[in-house]
């Protein structure tokens, strides 16, 4: 292949100097948001679990069936 390498072109310079750093920042933000989402989901699941510690009797026979 003849001609300049990708990093030597205007598009290549723009990719490495602008696009890649932005991509890395956005991946970092995505990771932070996922961590917060997991924490909220775990907290929500813990609240549901603690609220339903005692089983609610269902209509039927005395064995709950």
CHARMM-style PDB file with segment names, atoms N, HN, CA, C and O in Angstrom:
ATOM      1  N   UNK     1       0.837  -1.160   0.000  1.00  0.00      PROA
ATOM      2  CA  UNK     1       0.000   0.000   0.000  1.00  0.00      PROA
ATOM      3  C   UNK     1       0.897   1.243   0.000  1.00  0.00      PROA
ATOM      4  O   UNK     1       1.794   1.374   0.833  1.00  0.00      PROA
ATOM      5  N   UNK     2       0.648   2.121  -0.916  1.00  0.00      PROA
ATOM      6  HN  UNK     2      -0.080   2.014  -1.593  1.00  0.00      PROA
ATOM      7  CA  UNK     2       1.485   3.322  -0.998  1.00  0.00      PROA
ATOM      8  C   UNK     2       0.764   4.509  -0.370  1.00  0.00      PROA
ATOM      9  O   UNK     2      -0.441   4.455  -0.123  1.00  0.00      PROA
ATOM     10  N   UNK     3       1.490   5.549  -0.120  1.00  0.00      PROA
ATOM     11  HN  UNK     3       2.469   5.592  -0.320  1.00  0.00      PROA
ATOM     12  CA  UNK     3       0.896   6.735   0.476  1.00  0.00      PROA
ATOM     13  C   UNK     3       1.142   6.787   1.962  1.00  0.00      PROA
ATOM     14  O   UNK     3       1.769   5.895   2.532  1.00  0.00      PROA
ATOM     15  N   UNK     4       0.650   7.828   2.583  1.00  0.00      PROA
ATOM     16  HN  UNK     4       0.141   8.553   2.120  1.00  0.00      PROA
ATOM     17  CA  UNK     4       0.888   8.001   4.018  1.00  0.00      PROA
ATOM     18  C   UNK     4       0.099   6.986   4.843  1.00  0.00      PROA
ATOM     19  O   UNK     4      -0.937   6.479   4.413  1.00  0.00      PROA
ATOM     20  N   UNK     5       0.609   6.709   6.021  1.00  0.00      PROA
ATOM     21  HN  UNK     5       1.451   7.121   6.371  1.00  0.00      PROA
ATOM     22  CA  UNK     5      -0.113   5.845   6.963  1.00  0.00      PROA
ATOM     23  C   UNK     5      -1.320   6.601   7.500  1.00  0.00      PROA
ATOM     24  O   UNK     5      -1.382   7.828   7.412  1.00  0.00      PROA
ATOM     25  N   UNK     6      -2.249   5.890   8.039  1.00  0.00      PROA
ATOM     26  HN  UNK     6      -2.199   4.894   8.111  1.00  0.00      PROA
ATOM     27  CA  UNK     6      -3.495   6.509   8.528  1.00  0.00      PROA
ATOM     28  C   UNK     6      -3.207   7.633   9.515  1.00  0.00      PROA
ATOM     29  O   UNK     6      -3.812   8.701   9.419  1.00  0.00      PROA
ATOM     30  N   UNK     7      -2.290   7.413  10.468  1.00  0.00      PROA
ATOM     31  HN  UNK     7      -1.799   6.545  10.546  1.00  0.00      PROA
ATOM     32  CA  UNK     7      -2.021   8.429  11.484  1.00  0.00      PROA
ATOM     33  C   UNK     7      -1.384   9.688  10.894  1.00  0.00      PROA
ATOM     34  O   UNK     7      -1.351  10.729  11.550  1.00  0.00      PROA
ATOM     35  N   UNK     8      -0.882   9.600   9.670  1.00  0.00      PROA
ATOM     36  HN  UNK     8      -0.909   8.754   9.137  1.00  0.00      PROA
ATOM     37  CA  UNK     8      -0.270  10.750   9.020  1.00  0.00      PROA
ATOM     38  C   UNK     8      -1.271  11.586   8.229  1.00  0.00      PROA
ATOM     39  O   UNK     8      -0.937  12.678   7.770  1.00  0.00      PROA
ATOM     40  N   UNK     9      -2.479  11.091   8.066  1.00  0.00      PROA
ATOM     41  HN  UNK     9      -2.750  10.204   8.438  1.00  0.00      PROA
ATOM     42  CA  UNK     9      -3.501  11.826   7.315  1.00  0.00      PROA
ATOM     43  C   UNK     9      -4.268  12.747   8.254  1.00  0.00      PROA
ATOM     44  O   UNK     9      -4.214  12.597   9.474  1.00  0.00      PROA
ATOM     45  N   UNK    10      -4.982  13.703   7.665  1.00  0.00      PROA
ATOM     46  HN  UNK    10      -5.025  13.825   6.673  1.00  0.00      PROA
ATOM     47  CA  UNK    10      -5.808  14.609   8.466  1.00  0.00      PROA
ATOM     48  C   UNK    10      -6.864  13.803   9.232  1.00  0.00      PROA
ATOM     49  O   UNK    10      -7.086  14.031  10.421  1.00  0.00      PROA
ATOM     50  N   UNK    11      -7.504  12.870   8.548  1.00  0.00      PROA
ATOM     51  HN  UNK    11      -7.323  12.684   7.582  1.00  0.00      PROA
ATOM     52  CA  UNK    11      -8.529  12.050   9.201  1.00  0.00      PROA
ATOM     53  C   UNK    11      -7.930  11.207  10.327  1.00  0.00      PROA
ATOM     54  O   UNK    11      -8.551  11.053  11.379  1.00  0.00      PROA
ATOM     55  N   UNK    12      -6.757  10.672  10.122  1.00  0.00      PROA
ATOM     56  HN  UNK    12      -6.253  10.797   9.267  1.00  0.00      PROA
ATOM     57  CA  UNK    12      -6.086   9.882  11.152  1.00  0.00      PROA
ATOM     58  C   UNK    12      -5.699  10.712  12.349  1.00  0.00      PROA
ATOM     59  O   UNK    12      -5.862  10.276  13.489  1.00  0.00      PROA
ATOM     60  N   UNK    13      -5.181  11.917  12.105  1.00  0.00      PROA
ATOM     61  HN  UNK    13      -5.049  12.272  11.179  1.00  0.00      PROA
ATOM     62  CA  UNK    13      -4.828  12.806  13.211  1.00  0.00      PROA
ATOM     63  C   UNK    13      -6.072  13.181  14.000  1.00  0.00      PROA
ATOM     64  O   UNK    13      -6.059  13.188  15.231  1.00  0.00      PROA
ATOM     65  N   UNK    14      -7.144  13.491  13.288  1.00  0.00      PROA
ATOM     66  HN  UNK    14      -7.155  13.485  12.289  1.00  0.00      PROA
ATOM     67  CA  UNK    14      -8.388  13.846  13.966  1.00  0.00      PROA
ATOM     68  C   UNK    14      -8.905  12.674  14.797  1.00  0.00      PROA
ATOM     69  O   UNK    14      -9.392  12.857  15.913  1.00  0.00      PROA
ATOM     70  N   UNK    15      -8.792  11.472  14.242  1.00  0.00      PROA
ATOM     71  HN  UNK    15      -8.396  11.322  13.335  1.00  0.00      PROA
ATOM     72  CA  UNK    15      -9.239  10.280  14.952  1.00  0.00      PROA
ATOM     73  C   UNK    15      -8.472  10.096  16.255  1.00  0.00      PROA
ATOM     74  O   UNK    15      -9.080   9.898  17.307  1.00  0.00      PROA
ATOM     75  N   UNK    16      -7.151  10.160  16.198  1.00  0.00      PROA
ATOM     76  HN  UNK    16      -6.657  10.321  15.343  1.00  0.00      PROA
ATOM     77  CA  UNK    16      -6.323   9.917  17.376  1.00  0.00      PROA
ATOM     78  C   UNK    16      -6.328  11.070  18.378  1.00  0.00      PROA
ATOM     79  O   UNK    16      -6.188  10.843  19.579  1.00  0.00      PROA
ATOM     80  N   UNK    17      -6.485  12.290  17.902  1.00  0.00      PROA
ATOM     81  HN  UNK    17      -6.599  12.475  16.925  1.00  0.00      PROA
ATOM     82  CA  UNK    17      -6.420  13.448  18.799  1.00  0.00      PROA
ATOM     83  C   UNK    17      -7.776  13.865  19.361  1.00  0.00      PROA
ATOM     84  O   UNK    17      -7.840  14.479  20.425  1.00  0.00      PROA
ATOM     85  N   UNK    18      -8.852  13.540  18.661  1.00  0.00      PROA
ATOM     86  HN  UNK    18      -8.799  13.041  17.796  1.00  0.00      PROA
ATOM     87  CA  UNK    18     -10.177  13.994  19.093  1.00  0.00      PROA
ATOM     88  C   UNK    18     -11.135  12.835  19.351  1.00  0.00      PROA
ATOM     89  O   UNK    18     -11.695  12.714  20.440  1.00  0.00      PROA
ATOM     90  N   UNK    19     -11.316  11.992  18.349  1.00  0.00      PROA
ATOM     91  HN  UNK    19     -10.861  12.091  17.465  1.00  0.00      PROA
ATOM     92  CA  UNK    19     -12.327  10.939  18.438  1.00  0.00      PROA
ATOM     93  C   UNK    19     -12.000   9.919  19.528  1.00  0.00      PROA
ATOM     94  O   UNK    19     -12.860   9.595  20.347  1.00  0.00      PROA
ATOM     95  N   UNK    20     -10.783   9.417  19.547  1.00  0.00      PROA
ATOM     96  HN  UNK    20     -10.084   9.680  18.882  1.00  0.00      PROA
ATOM     97  CA  UNK    20     -10.418   8.403  20.548  1.00  0.00      PROA
ATOM     98  C   UNK    20     -10.508   8.926  21.977  1.00  0.00      PROA
ATOM     99  O   UNK    20     -11.082   8.240  22.823  1.00  0.00      PROA
ATOM    100  N   UNK    21      -9.973  10.102  22.289  1.00  0.00      PROA
ATOM    101  HN  UNK    21      -9.507  10.659  21.601  1.00  0.00      PROA
ATOM    102  CA  UNK    21     -10.122  10.604  23.660  1.00  0.00      PROA
ATOM    103  C   UNK    21     -11.592  10.780  24.064  1.00  0.00      PROA
ATOM    104  O   UNK    21     -11.972  10.490  25.199  1.00  0.00      PROA
ATOM    105  N   UNK    22     -12.413  11.259  23.116  1.00  0.00      PROA
ATOM    106  HN  UNK    22     -12.105  11.495  22.195  1.00  0.00      PROA
ATOM    107  CA  UNK    22     -13.841  11.404  23.424  1.00  0.00      PROA
ATOM    108  C   UNK    22     -14.474  10.040  23.665  1.00  0.00      PROA
ATOM    109  O   UNK    22     -15.292   9.882  24.571  1.00  0.00      PROA
ATOM    110  N   UNK    23     -14.104   9.074  22.868  1.00  0.00      PROA
ATOM    111  HN  UNK    23     -13.440   9.202  22.132  1.00  0.00      PROA
ATOM    112  CA  UNK    23     -14.633   7.723  23.033  1.00  0.00      PROA
ATOM    113  C   UNK    23     -14.266   7.150  24.396  1.00  0.00      PROA
ATOM    114  O   UNK    23     -15.103   6.539  25.061  1.00  0.00      PROA
ATOM    115  N   UNK    24     -13.027   7.344  24.807  1.00  0.00      PROA
ATOM    116  HN  UNK    24     -12.348   7.840  24.267  1.00  0.00      PROA
ATOM    117  CA  UNK    24     -12.574   6.857  26.111  1.00  0.00      PROA
ATOM    118  C   UNK    24     -13.335   7.553  27.237  1.00  0.00      PROA
ATOM    119  O   UNK    24     -13.730   6.905  28.206  1.00  0.00      PROA
ATOM    120  N   UNK    25     -13.544   8.872  27.119  1.00  0.00      PROA
ATOM    121  HN  UNK    25     -13.222   9.398  26.332  1.00  0.00      PROA
ATOM    122  CA  UNK    25     -14.319   9.597  28.141  1.00  0.00      PROA
ATOM    123  C   UNK    25     -15.741   9.075  28.225  1.00  0.00      PROA
ATOM    124  O   UNK    25     -16.278   8.891  29.317  1.00  0.00      PROA
ATOM    125  N   UNK    26     -16.348   8.837  27.078  1.00  0.00      PROA
ATOM    126  HN  UNK    26     -15.912   8.986  26.190  1.00  0.00      PROA
ATOM    127  CA  UNK    26     -17.725   8.362  27.070  1.00  0.00      PROA
ATOM    128  C   UNK    26     -17.827   6.945  27.648  1.00  0.00      PROA
ATOM    129  O   UNK    26     -18.801   6.624  28.328  1.00  0.00      PROA
ATOM    130  N   UNK    27     -16.841   6.113  27.385  1.00  0.00      PROA
ATOM    131  HN  UNK    27     -16.050   6.374  26.833  1.00  0.00      PROA
ATOM    132  CA  UNK    27     -16.824   4.778  27.994  1.00  0.00      PROA
ATOM    133  C   UNK    27     -16.696   4.874  29.508  1.00  0.00      PROA
ATOM    134  O   UNK    27     -17.321   4.101  30.234  1.00  0.00      PROA
ATOM    135  N   UNK    28     -15.895   5.810  29.984  1.00  0.00      PROA
ATOM    136  HN  UNK    28     -15.387   6.437  29.393  1.00  0.00      PROA
ATOM    137  CA  UNK    28     -15.772   6.042  31.425  1.00  0.00      PROA
ATOM    138  C   UNK    28     -17.098   6.476  32.028  1.00  0.00      PROA
ATOM    139  O   UNK    28     -17.497   5.990  33.086  1.00  0.00      PROA
ATOM    140  N   UNK    29     -17.780   7.395  31.348  1.00  0.00      PROA
ATOM    141  HN  UNK    29     -17.456   7.790  30.488  1.00  0.00      PROA
ATOM    142  CA  UNK    29     -19.095   7.846  31.829  1.00  0.00      PROA
ATOM    143  C   UNK    29     -20.092   6.688  31.840  1.00  0.00      PROA
ATOM    144  O   UNK    29     -20.877   6.545  32.777  1.00  0.00      PROA
ATOM    145  N   UNK    30     -20.054   5.865  30.790  1.00  0.00      PROA
ATOM    146  HN  UNK    30     -19.416   5.982  30.029  1.00  0.00      PROA
ATOM    147  CA  UNK    30     -20.953   4.716  30.725  1.00  0.00      PROA
ATOM    148  C   UNK    30     -20.698   3.771  31.889  1.00  0.00      PROA
ATOM    149  O   UNK    30     -21.644   3.280  32.505  1.00  0.00      PROA
ATOM    150  N   UNK    31     -19.441   3.513  32.196  1.00  0.00      PROA
ATOM    151  HN  UNK    31     -18.673   3.912  31.695  1.00  0.00      PROA
ATOM    152  CA  UNK    31     -19.093   2.640  33.308  1.00  0.00      PROA
ATOM    153  C   UNK    31     -19.582   3.220  34.636  1.00  0.00      PROA
ATOM    154  O   UNK    31     -20.133   2.497  35.467  1.00  0.00      PROA
ATOM    155  N   UNK    32     -19.380   4.527  34.834  1.00  0.00      PROA
ATOM    156  HN  UNK    32     -18.932   5.114  34.159  1.00  0.00      PROA
ATOM    157  CA  UNK    32     -19.859   5.176  36.062  1.00  0.00      PROA
ATOM    158  C   UNK    32     -21.375   5.051  36.192  1.00  0.00      PROA
ATOM    159  O   UNK    32     -21.894   4.743  37.265  1.00  0.00      PROA
ATOM    160  N   UNK    33     -22.080   5.295  35.080  1.00  0.00      PROA
ATOM    161  HN  UNK    33     -21.659   5.545  34.209  1.00  0.00      PROA
ATOM    162  CA  UNK    33     -23.543   5.202  35.119  1.00  0.00      PROA
ATOM    163  C   UNK    33     -24.014   3.778  35.383  1.00  0.00      PROA
ATOM    164  O   UNK    33     -24.992   3.573  36.103  1.00  0.00      PROA
ATOM    165  N   UNK    34     -23.332   2.798  34.810  1.00  0.00      PROA
ATOM    166  HN  UNK    34     -22.538   2.965  34.225  1.00  0.00      PROA
ATOM    167  CA  UNK    34     -23.695   1.400  35.067  1.00  0.00      PROA
ATOM    168  C   UNK    34     -23.465   1.028  36.526  1.00  0.00      PROA
ATOM    169  O   UNK    34     -24.272   0.313  37.119  1.00  0.00      PROA
ATOM    170  N   UNK    35     -22.377   1.506  37.104  1.00  0.00      PROA
ATOM    171  HN  UNK    35     -21.722   2.087  36.623  1.00  0.00      PROA
ATOM    172  CA  UNK    35     -22.114   1.238  38.516  1.00  0.00      PROA
ATOM    173  C   UNK    35     -23.210   1.839  39.393  1.00  0.00      PROA
ATOM    174  O   UNK    35     -23.667   1.203  40.343  1.00  0.00      PROA
ATOM    175  N   UNK    36     -23.631   3.060  39.077  1.00  0.00      PROA
ATOM    176  HN  UNK    36     -23.260   3.578  38.306  1.00  0.00      PROA
ATOM    177  CA  UNK    36     -24.713   3.682  39.848  1.00  0.00      PROA
ATOM    178  C   UNK    36     -26.021   2.931  39.655  1.00  0.00      PROA
ATOM    179  O   UNK    36     -26.781   2.753  40.607  1.00  0.00      PROA
ATOM    180  N   UNK    37     -26.290   2.489  38.433  1.00  0.00      PROA
ATOM    181  HN  UNK    37     -25.672   2.634  37.660  1.00  0.00      PROA
ATOM    182  CA  UNK    37     -27.510   1.734  38.158  1.00  0.00      PROA
ATOM    183  C   UNK    37     -27.539   0.421  38.934  1.00  0.00      PROA
ATOM    184  O   UNK    37     -28.574   0.047  39.484  1.00  0.00      PROA
ATOM    185  N   UNK    38     -26.416  -0.274  38.979  1.00  0.00      PROA
ATOM    186  HN  UNK    38     -25.575   0.030  38.532  1.00  0.00      PROA
ATOM    187  CA  UNK    38     -26.329  -1.530  39.729  1.00  0.00      PROA
ATOM    188  C   UNK    38     -26.546  -1.269  41.215  1.00  0.00      PROA
ATOM    189  O   UNK    38     -27.243  -2.032  41.882  1.00  0.00      PROA
ATOM    190  N   UNK    39     -25.958  -0.202  41.734  1.00  0.00      PROA
ATOM    191  HN  UNK    39     -25.392   0.418  41.191  1.00  0.00      PROA
ATOM    192  CA  UNK    39     -26.122   0.119  43.156  1.00  0.00      PROA
ATOM    193  C   UNK    39     -27.588   0.400  43.475  1.00  0.00      PROA
ATOM    194  O   UNK    39     -28.098  -0.066  44.494  1.00  0.00      PROA
ATOM    195  N   UNK    40     -28.266   1.152  42.619  1.00  0.00      PROA
ATOM    196  HN  UNK    40     -27.852   1.531  41.791  1.00  0.00      PROA
ATOM    197  CA  UNK    40     -29.684   1.451  42.838  1.00  0.00      PROA
ATOM    198  C   UNK    40     -30.516   0.176  42.720  1.00  0.00      PROA
ATOM    199  O   UNK    40     -31.439  -0.036  43.507  1.00  0.00      PROA
ATOM    200  N   UNK    41     -30.199  -0.666  41.753  1.00  0.00      PROA
ATOM    201  HN  UNK    41     -29.449  -0.494  41.115  1.00  0.00      PROA
ATOM    202  CA  UNK    41     -30.947  -1.917  41.585  1.00  0.00      PROA
ATOM    203  C   UNK    41     -30.753  -2.830  42.797  1.00  0.00      PROA
ATOM    204  O   UNK    41     -31.709  -3.455  43.255  1.00  0.00      PROA
ATOM    205  N   UNK    42     -29.536  -2.914  43.319  1.00  0.00      PROA
ATOM    206  HN  UNK    42     -28.759  -2.407  42.947  1.00  0.00      PROA
ATOM    207  CA  UNK    42     -29.286  -3.733  44.502  1.00  0.00      PROA
ATOM    208  C   UNK    42     -30.015  -3.166  45.712  1.00  0.00      PROA
ATOM    209  O   UNK    42     -30.569  -3.915  46.517  1.00  0.00      PROA
ATOM    210  N   UNK    43     -30.013  -1.848  45.838  1.00  0.00      PROA
ATOM    211  HN  UNK    43     -29.563  -1.240  45.184  1.00  0.00      PROA
ATOM    212  CA  UNK    43     -30.723  -1.207  46.945  1.00  0.00      PROA
ATOM    213  C   UNK    43     -32.219  -1.469  46.834  1.00  0.00      PROA
ATOM    214  O   UNK    43     -32.879  -1.764  47.830  1.00  0.00      PROA
ATOM    215  N   UNK    44     -32.748  -1.361  45.625  1.00  0.00      PROA
ATOM    216  HN  UNK    44     -32.211  -1.122  44.816  1.00  0.00      PROA
ATOM    217  CA  UNK    44     -34.172  -1.601  45.391  1.00  0.00      PROA
ATOM    218  C   UNK    44     -34.529  -3.064  45.693  1.00  0.00      PROA
ATOM    219  O   UNK    44     -35.564  -3.340  46.300  1.00  0.00      PROA
ATOM    220  N   UNK    45     -33.677  -3.984  45.273  1.00  0.00      PROA
ATOM    221  HN  UNK    45     -32.837  -3.760  44.780  1.00  0.00      PROA
ATOM    222  CA  UNK    45     -33.924  -5.401  45.535  1.00  0.00      PROA
ATOM    223  C   UNK    45     -33.871  -5.679  47.030  1.00  0.00      PROA
ATOM    224  O   UNK    45     -34.658  -6.481  47.533  1.00  0.00      PROA
ATOM    225  N   UNK    46     -32.958  -5.033  47.751  1.00  0.00      PROA
ATOM    226  HN  UNK    46     -32.318  -4.382  47.343  1.00  0.00      PROA
ATOM    227  CA  UNK    46     -32.859  -5.216  49.193  1.00  0.00      PROA
ATOM    228  C   UNK    46     -34.088  -4.703  49.914  1.00  0.00      PROA
ATOM    229  O   UNK    46     -34.531  -5.303  50.893  1.00  0.00      PROA
ATOM    230  N   UNK    47     -34.641  -3.599  49.438  1.00  0.00      PROA
ATOM    231  HN  UNK    47     -34.281  -3.112  48.643  1.00  0.00      PROA
ATOM    232  CA  UNK    47     -35.854  -3.051  50.049  1.00  0.00      PROA
ATOM    233  C   UNK    47     -37.030  -3.980  49.806  1.00  0.00      PROA
ATOM    234  O   UNK    47     -37.838  -4.210  50.705  1.00  0.00      PROA
ATOM    235  N   UNK    48     -37.131  -4.512  48.605  1.00  0.00      PROA
ATOM    236  HN  UNK    48     -36.474  -4.326  47.874  1.00  0.00      PROA
ATOM    237  CA  UNK    48     -38.219  -5.451  48.301  1.00  0.00      PROA
ATOM    238  C   UNK    48     -38.107  -6.697  49.165  1.00  0.00      PROA
ATOM    239  O   UNK    48     -39.101  -7.195  49.694  1.00  0.00      PROA
ATOM    240  N   UNK    49     -36.882  -7.193  49.299  1.00  0.00      PROA
ATOM    241  HN  UNK    49     -36.074  -6.788  48.870  1.00  0.00      PROA
ATOM    242  CA  UNK    49     -36.657  -8.414  50.060  1.00  0.00      PROA
ATOM    243  C   UNK    49     -36.986  -8.200  51.530  1.00  0.00      PROA
ATOM    244  O   UNK    49     -37.616  -9.061  52.145  1.00  0.00      PROA
ATOM    245  N   UNK    50     -36.579  -7.083  52.103  1.00  0.00      PROA
ATOM    246  HN  UNK    50     -36.068  -6.384  51.603  1.00  0.00      PROA
ATOM    247  CA  UNK    50     -36.835  -6.843  53.519  1.00  0.00      PROA
ATOM    248  C   UNK    50     -38.319  -6.581  53.766  1.00  0.00      PROA
ATOM    249  O   UNK    50     -38.816  -6.869  54.854  1.00  0.00      PROA
ATOM    250  N   UNK    51     -39.021  -6.053  52.799  1.00  0.00      PROA
ATOM    251  HN  UNK    51     -38.617  -5.819  51.914  1.00  0.00      PROA
ATOM    252  CA  UNK    51     -40.453  -5.799  52.954  1.00  0.00      PROA
ATOM    253  C   UNK    51     -41.257  -7.095  52.892  1.00  0.00      PROA
ATOM    254  O   UNK    51     -42.351  -7.167  53.451  1.00  0.00      PROA
ATOM    255  N   UNK    52     -40.736  -8.106  52.230  1.00  0.00      PROA
ATOM    256  HN  UNK    52     -39.847  -8.047  51.776  1.00  0.00      PROA
ATOM    257  CA  UNK    52     -41.473  -9.357  52.094  1.00  0.00      PROA
ATOM    258  C   UNK    52     -40.802 -10.492  52.862  1.00  0.00      PROA
ATOM    259  O   UNK    52     -40.740 -11.619  52.371  1.00  0.00      PROA
ATOM    260  N   UNK    53     -40.305 -10.206  54.048  1.00  0.00      PROA
ATOM    261  HN  UNK    53     -40.355  -9.291  54.446  1.00  0.00      PROA
ATOM    262  CA  UNK    53     -39.648 -11.231  54.854  1.00  0.00      PROA
ATOM    263  C   UNK    53     -40.661 -12.261  55.316  1.00  0.00      PROA
ATOM    264  O   UNK    53     -40.394 -13.460  55.248  1.00  0.00      PROA
ATOM    265  N   UNK    54     -41.831 -11.811  55.789  1.00  0.00      PROA
ATOM    266  HN  UNK    54     -42.048 -10.836  55.844  1.00  0.00      PROA
ATOM    267  CA  UNK    54     -42.856 -12.742  56.225  1.00  0.00      PROA
ATOM    268  C   UNK    54     -43.732 -13.107  55.035  1.00  0.00      PROA
ATOM    269  O   UNK    54     -44.234 -12.220  54.345  1.00  0.00      PROA
ATOM    270  N   UNK    55     -43.923 -14.402  54.783  1.00  0.00      PROA
ATOM    271  HN  UNK    55     -43.514 -15.123  55.343  1.00  0.00      PROA
ATOM    272  CA  UNK    55     -44.750 -14.802  53.651  1.00  0.00      PROA
ATOM    273  C   UNK    55     -46.211 -14.422  53.897  1.00  0.00      PROA
ATOM    274  O   UNK    55     -46.726 -14.523  55.011  1.00  0.00      PROA
ATOM    275  N   UNK    56     -46.842 -13.991  52.839  1.00  0.00      PROA
ATOM    276  HN  UNK    56     -46.424 -13.909  51.935  1.00  0.00      PROA
ATOM    277  CA  UNK    56     -48.252 -13.631  52.919  1.00  0.00      PROA
ATOM    278  C   UNK    56     -49.062 -14.899  52.692  1.00  0.00      PROA
ATOM    279  O   UNK    56     -48.868 -15.580  51.685  1.00  0.00      PROA
ATOM    280  N   UNK    57     -49.980 -15.232  53.623  1.00  0.00      PROA
ATOM    281  HN  UNK    57     -50.138 -14.678  54.441  1.00  0.00      PROA
ATOM    282  CA  UNK    57     -50.770 -16.451  53.432  1.00  0.00      PROA
ATOM    283  C   UNK    57     -51.669 -16.319  52.212  1.00  0.00      PROA
ATOM    284  O   UNK    57     -52.243 -15.263  51.946  1.00  0.00      PROA
ATOM    285  N   UNK    58     -51.773 -17.415  51.483  1.00  0.00      PROA
ATOM    286  HN  UNK    58     -51.306 -18.273  51.699  1.00  0.00      PROA
ATOM    287  CA  UNK    58     -52.628 -17.421  50.306  1.00  0.00      PROA
ATOM    288  C   UNK    58     -53.938 -18.102  50.656  1.00  0.00      PROA
ATOM    289  O   UNK    58     -53.973 -18.965  51.533  1.00  0.00      PROA
ATOM    290  N   UNK    59     -55.000 -17.730  49.994  1.00  0.00      PROA
ATOM    291  HN  UNK    59     -54.972 -17.029  49.281  1.00  0.00      PROA
ATOM    292  CA  UNK    59     -56.281 -18.404  50.265  1.00  0.00      PROA
ATOM    293  C   UNK    59     -56.152 -19.900  49.918  1.00  0.00      PROA
ATOM    294  O   UNK    59     -55.491 -20.269  48.948  1.00  0.00      PROA
ATOM    295  N   UNK    60     -56.771 -20.711  50.698  1.00  0.00      PROA
ATOM    296  HN  UNK    60     -57.308 -20.411  51.486  1.00  0.00      PROA
ATOM    297  CA  UNK    60     -56.700 -22.152  50.459  1.00  0.00      PROA
ATOM    298  C   UNK    60     -56.713 -22.892  51.777  1.00  0.00      PROA
ATOM    299  O   UNK    60     -57.288 -22.417  52.757  1.00  0.00      PROA
ATOM    300  N   UNK    61     -56.089 -24.036  51.806  1.00  0.00      PROA
ATOM    301  HN  UNK    61     -55.621 -24.421  51.011  1.00  0.00      PROA
ATOM    302  CA  UNK    61     -56.069 -24.817  53.032  1.00  0.00      PROA
ATOM    303  C   UNK    61     -55.071 -24.256  54.035  1.00  0.00      PROA
ATOM    304  O   UNK    61     -54.400 -23.266  53.745  1.00  0.00      PROA
ATOM    305  N   UNK    62     -54.963 -24.858  55.184  1.00  0.00      PROA
ATOM    306  HN  UNK    62     -55.508 -25.663  55.420  1.00  0.00      PROA
ATOM    307  CA  UNK    62     -54.110 -24.355  56.258  1.00  0.00      PROA
ATOM    308  C   UNK    62     -52.633 -24.482  55.931  1.00  0.00      PROA
ATOM    309  O   UNK    62     -51.809 -23.855  56.596  1.00  0.00      PROA
ATOM    310  N   UNK    63     -52.272 -25.268  54.936  1.00  0.00      PROA
ATOM    311  HN  UNK    63     -52.942 -25.778  54.396  1.00  0.00      PROA
ATOM    312  CA  UNK    63     -50.878 -25.435  54.558  1.00  0.00      PROA
ATOM    313  C   UNK    63     -50.426 -24.360  53.560  1.00  0.00      PROA
ATOM    314  O   UNK    63     -49.258 -24.321  53.173  1.00  0.00      PROA
ATOM    315  N   UNK    64     -51.338 -23.508  53.155  1.00  0.00      PROA
ATOM    316  HN  UNK    64     -52.287 -23.540  53.469  1.00  0.00      PROA
ATOM    317  CA  UNK    64     -50.988 -22.438  52.247  1.00  0.00      PROA
ATOM    318  C   UNK    64     -50.891 -22.869  50.804  1.00  0.00      PROA
ATOM    319  O   UNK    64     -50.249 -22.201  49.994  1.00  0.00      PROA
ATOM    320  N   UNK    65     -51.532 -23.993  50.470  1.00  0.00      PROA
ATOM    321  HN  UNK    65     -52.054 -24.536  51.128  1.00  0.00      PROA
ATOM    322  CA  UNK    65     -51.484 -24.474  49.090  1.00  0.00      PROA
ATOM    323  C   UNK    65     -52.739 -24.121  48.337  1.00  0.00      PROA
ATOM    324  OT1 UNK    65     -52.865 -24.452  47.158  1.00  0.00      PROA
TER     325      UNK     65
END
